[in-house]
Amino acid sequence: MTFIDLGTAFFEFGSAVITTLTIFKIIKDKHVSGVFWKSWFFYVAWTSWEILFVYPALNLELAYYLCWVRLFGQMTWLVLAMYYMKKNK
């Protein structure tokens, strides 16, 4: 584990926490507003790219595992957003 791995993992962890907080907000409010939800497809693709290519190539093991947590959160957010947007239509 290197300094770069720890630093990157810190940002991955922060991103996962923020995503989790937004998931709780969607569940509480039962709707999504003020967000262009389709942009989350880009973030899911970006996170997938990091998991598949970037972190393994740079040998950032801790960041790699935390990136999986972030990806799970992003996908959960996206599914919830689509569900409540369709339900509330």
N, C-alpha and C positions, 0 to 999 in steps of 0.2 A: 504494500500500500504506500503510495507516494503522496506528496503534498498536493499534486495536481488532482489525484484521485479523491483526496479528502475535500478539496475545494469544490470540485465538480459535484461530488456527492452531496455537499451542503446545499448547493443550488437545486439539485434534484429533489432532495428532501423538502426544501421550502416550496418548490413547485407542487409537490404531492400534497403537502398540507393545505396550500391555497386551493387546489382543486377539490380536495375533500370538503373544505368549508363551503365551496360553491355547490357541491352536491347536497349537503345538508340544507342549504338555502333553497334549492329547487324542491326538495322533498317537503320542506316546511311551507313554502308558498304555493306549491302545486301548479306553478306556471313559470314560463320563461319570458322575460320582456327586456327590451333594451340591449339585446345581444344578437349579433349576427352569428347564429348557431352554426352555420355551414363552415365558418372559419375553423371550427374545432376539427374538421376532417384534415385540414392542413397540419394542425398540431399533432394529431394522431399519426399522420404519415411521417412527420419530422421525428417524433419519438421512436417510431418503428425503425427508421433509418439509423438513429443513434444506437438502438439495441442490436440491429443486424450487422452494422458495419463499423461505426465510429468507435464505440467503447471497446469492443473486442480488439480492434486494430491498435488502439492506444493502450491496451492492457489496463483499463480503468475498471477494476472488478467491483468495488463498492458502488461506484456511480452506475455501473451496468445493472446491478440488482435494484437499486433505487429507481432507476429509469423504468423498470418493469412495474413498480408501484405507481409511478406517474402515469404510465400507459393505461393501467387498469382504471385509474381514476378518470382519465380523459375519456375512455370508452364508456364508462358508467355515466359520466356527465352527458355525453352525446346521446346515449340511449334514453336517459331520463328526459332530456330536452325534446327529443323527437316524440316521445310518448306523451308528454304534457301538452305539447303544441298540437298534436293530433287530437287528443282528448278534449282540449278546450276550444277547438275550432268550431 
